Amino acid sequence: MTTGKSVQERGEWSSKVGFILAAAGSAIGLGNIWRFPYTAGEHGGAAFLFLYLICIALLGLPIMIAELALGRYRHRNAVGAFEAIKPGSAWKLVGFLGVITGICIWSFYSVIAGYTVGFIGKTLIGNTLSYEAFASNPWISIPLTAFFIFLTVIVVQGGVRNGIERWAKILMPILFLLMVVLIIRSVTMKGAGAGLVFYLKPDLTKITGKTVLAALGQAFFSLSLGMGCMITYGSYLSKKDNLITSGCFVAFFDTLIAVMAGFLIFPALFAQGMEAQRHDPGLLFKVLPQIFSQIPGGNLVGASFFLLLAIAALTSTISLLEVVTAYLVDEKHWLRRRAVWITAAVTFLLALPSAMSQEGMVPALGQLPLINMSFLGLMNWTFGNITLAIGALLTSIFFGWIWKSSISHAELSEGCPWYRPIAPVLSFLLKFFCPLTILVVLIFFLYNTIK
Ligand code: PHE
């Protein structure tokens, strides 16, 4: 067991803004722009949006604050944070589950991030290869996946992540503005109204246990929760920082971008009469070119959009790799370089079947027996929803019941002068509401699956 490095050795965020940017960088990514729309499309549109927003406010936000506090308390990584509070117990396995989840998410995420990179060039030169032909070609998709994994490694290993985050500060507002422009084009297409109705008029009778689990999982995935990422990022915070305002900022911007992505995709989707494809992981890559083709300078605008999206994805994969690396370096005393490269090699091998499962490249992987999902779909469902929900459940139980409340409250009130009045609300949510809700949703899902 180790007590971890001192705060000085590990480093802290240079400023509060630095942390918010890094955490927002982790949160905002393909989860908002690629995963949110097609998951909402699969689960009824507006009803899903409604559930998603509730999950963000009542589950995501409190768990985000809990993770930040757990990480900052002893400035430890995802595994070490549990060990610092309950030494020698099995609780560190929660952190360990997070490390495994991090690798698995990174693997399929890199496949899609690779498409994003490919679409930069494809859109710029006006290449007309269809999404299906693009994603089913192993000579395109596998090297792009490898490239994206490599890019993440270079950034994390080379210590240039500060540089990336500084760039992100300038580039992400541009992505935001570009989205606004594209949304205007999308909602003004002929026939866009049906898309808006789908996205905004909930049919609550369509909600099933699976919808709730998908919304809950999407909330955790999008906020990078349930796998120790915010614990790791919180470990670089100083006691002067206000965890609660920081958490609120991150959750607000992350949610804003996801909601905007819906306004970008659904109107154009329905306007093009493509609504049957609304639950397709290729949704984003099929709909956006339609929008770009209807604006002046569409190739350039489109290429810029994919470039910015790739950078948003990179700031998320950096955080996924960081969780694994911080664990291997702090707890297992590996050299940083070794930790990063070995993790990347494992991730690449794991990414291969995901890449090969798309658009009929290897039909057996595209439609796994019994479960009727592609390999990528299975990874996405298991590690993007289930293990994150389990991780979030255990984190809230640990925070609410295992961590001495006088200490957890003291941690939260550091840097937050107005903590007292909200303490009971946060306590209630973390002790009762979060664990019970997640547990009920998981049990309900399990019951329905084996039934
Ligand atoms: N939140 C990221 C996104 O929305 C994905 C992610 C999940 C990153 C979990 C880190 C941990 O793209």
Boltz pocket constraint, residues with backbone or C-beta under 6 A from the ligand:
constraints:
  - pocket:
      binder: B
      contacts: [[A, 26], [A, 27], [A, 28], [A, 29], [A, 30], [A, 31], [A, 32], [A, 105], [A, 220], [A, 221], [A, 222], [A, 223], [A, 224], [A, 225], [A, 227], [A, 229], [A, 316], [A, 317], [A, 319], [A, 320]]
      max_distance: 6.0
